[in-house]
């Protein structure tokens, strides 16, 4: 009695370009039970009308951390993040700033997984590194098997499909 109240765990839930319909039932329950949804404004169109009303848009990771801290752990907060929140994403940053023990991460597929799935190719041989050893390996002997795809610069199907020998899909590239 009278002791400190444990802070409410913050959930970081991945959401894809298929919105709430593409989430697991577990993820949907978490999002539906939130008092506060935090995430980029781009998530709004991916949510139901009820959920849109609870979304508080944040424009930077620094702002996200501030908003979580300001809540004082008194509200059930769910952070919406594109794709897999730990794949070069939101969860990595937030957990580093506020401590892993405060969070539970519920991933969605990453944009890389989605892109390769749409062209029906395995991505187990894809190298996701900017390492001079990887570049040197491919430059020396296998440059026909190396593709550098800068999705943050807008590169997508137009570069990936010819490399894989596929026709470009009608669906938009999954820039999550």
C-alpha positions in Angstrom: 0.0 0.0 0.0 1.1 3.5 -0.8 4.2 2.2 -2.7 5.1 3.3 -6.2 2.7 2.2 -8.9 4.4 0.2 -11.7 4.4 2.2 -15.0 2.2 0.9 -17.7 4.1 -1.1 -20.3 4.4 0.7 -23.7 3.7 -1.4 -26.8 5.4 -0.7 -30.1 3.3 -2.3 -32.8 4.3 -2.6 -36.4 1.8 -1.6 -39.1 2.1 -2.2 -42.8 0.7 -0.6 -45.9 -2.3 -3.0 -45.5 -3.2 -1.3 -42.3 -5.1 -2.7 -39.4 -6.4 -5.6 -41.7 -2.9 -6.9 -42.1 -2.2 -7.1 -38.4 -2.4 -10.2 -36.3 -5.4 -10.5 -33.9 -3.0 -10.0 -31.0 -1.7 -6.7 -32.4 -5.2 -5.5 -33.2 -6.3 -6.2 -29.6 -3.3 -4.2 -28.3 -4.1 -1.2 -30.6 -7.8 -1.3 -29.8 -7.1 -1.2 -26.0 -4.8 1.8 -26.1 -5.7 5.1 -24.4 -3.2 6.9 -26.6 -1.8 5.9 -30.0 1.4 7.6 -31.0 2.9 7.5 -34.5 3.5 9.3 -37.7 0.6 11.1 -39.4 0.9 8.6 -42.3 -0.5 5.9 -40.1 -3.9 7.7 -39.8 -5.2 6.4 -43.2 -4.3 2.8 -42.1 -6.5 2.9 -39.0 -10.3 2.6 -38.4 -12.1 5.9 -37.8 -12.3 5.2 -34.0 -8.5 4.6 -33.9 -7.8 7.6 -36.0 -9.4 9.8 -33.3 -6.9 8.4 -30.8 -3.8 8.9 -32.9 -1.6 11.6 -31.7 0.8 12.3 -34.6 4.5 12.7 -33.8 7.0 14.1 -36.3 10.3 12.8 -35.0 11.7 10.0 -32.8 12.8 12.7 -30.3 9.2 13.9 -30.0 8.0 10.3 -29.5 10.4 9.8 -26.6 9.3 13.1 -25.0 5.6 12.1 -25.4 6.2 8.7 -23.8 8.1 10.3 -20.9 5.4 13.0 -20.4 2.7 10.3 -19.9 4.4 9.3 -16.7 3.4 5.7 -17.3 -0.2 6.4 -16.4 -1.8 5.6 -19.7 -1.8 2.6 -22.0 0.3 3.9 -24.9 0.7 2.1 -28.1 3.4 3.4 -30.6 2.7 2.6 -34.2 5.7 2.0 -36.4 6.1 1.0 -40.0 6.8 -2.7 -40.6 9.1 -4.4 -38.1 9.9 -1.8 -35.5 13.2 -3.4 -34.7 14.5 -3.6 -38.3 16.4 -0.3 -38.4 13.3 1.2 -36.8 11.5 3.0 -34.1 11.8 0.4 -31.4 15.6 0.3 -31.6 15.8 4.1 -31.0 13.1 4.3 -28.3 14.4 1.3 -26.3 17.9 2.7 -26.4 16.7 6.0 -25.0 14.2 4.8 -22.4 15.3 1.2 -21.6 14.1 -2.1 -23.1 12.2 -3.1 -20.0 9.5 -0.5 -20.5 8.5 -1.9 -23.9 6.9 -4.8 -25.7 7.4 -5.0 -29.4 4.8 -6.6 -31.7 6.3 -6.6 -35.2 4.7 -6.5 -38.6 6.6 -7.7 -41.7 9.4 -5.4 -42.8 9.4 -3.5 -46.1 12.1 -5.8 -47.3 10.1 -8.9 -46.5 7.0 -7.4 -48.2 9.0 -6.4 -51.3 10.5 -9.8 -51.8 7.2 -11.5 -51.1 5.4 -9.5 -53.8 7.9 -10.7 -56.4 7.9 -14.2 -54.9 11.6 -14.4 -54.2 13.5 -15.5 -51.2 15.5 -12.8 -49.5 17.7 -15.1 -47.4 20.7 -14.3 -49.6 20.1 -10.5 -49.5 22.9 -8.6 -47.7 21.6 -5.8 -45.6 24.9 -4.1 -44.8 27.0 -1.2 -45.8 30.3 -2.9 -45.2 33.4 -2.6 -47.3 34.0 -6.3 -47.1 30.6 -7.1 -48.7 31.2 -4.5 -51.4 34.7 -5.9 -52.1 33.4 -9.4 -52.3 30.8 -8.5 -54.9 33.0 -6.1 -56.8 35.7 -8.7 -57.3 33.7 -11.7 -58.5 30.0 -11.4 -58.3 28.9 -7.9 -59.3 26.0 -9.3 -61.3 24.5 -10.6 -57.9 24.8 -7.3 -56.0 22.1 -4.7 -55.9 22.2 -1.7 -53.8 18.6 -0.5 -53.3 18.2 2.9 -51.6 14.5 2.7 -50.6 14.9 5.9 -48.5 15.8 7.7 -51.7 12.7 6.4 -53.5 14.2 3.4 -55.3 11.9 0.5 -55.6 10.4 -1.8 -58.2 12.0 -0.1 -61.1 15.4 -1.2 -59.9 14.6 -4.4 -58.0 12.5 -6.2 -60.6 15.0 -6.0 -63.5 17.7 -7.2 -61.2 15.6 -10.2 -60.2 14.3 -10.7 -63.8 10.7 -10.0 -62.8 7.9 -7.9 -64.3 7.2 -4.9 -62.1 4.0 -5.5 -60.0 1.0 -3.2 -60.3 1.0 -2.7 -56.5 3.0 0.2 -55.1 6.4 -0.5 -53.6 6.0 -1.0 -49.8 7.8 2.1 -48.6 6.9 1.5 -44.9 
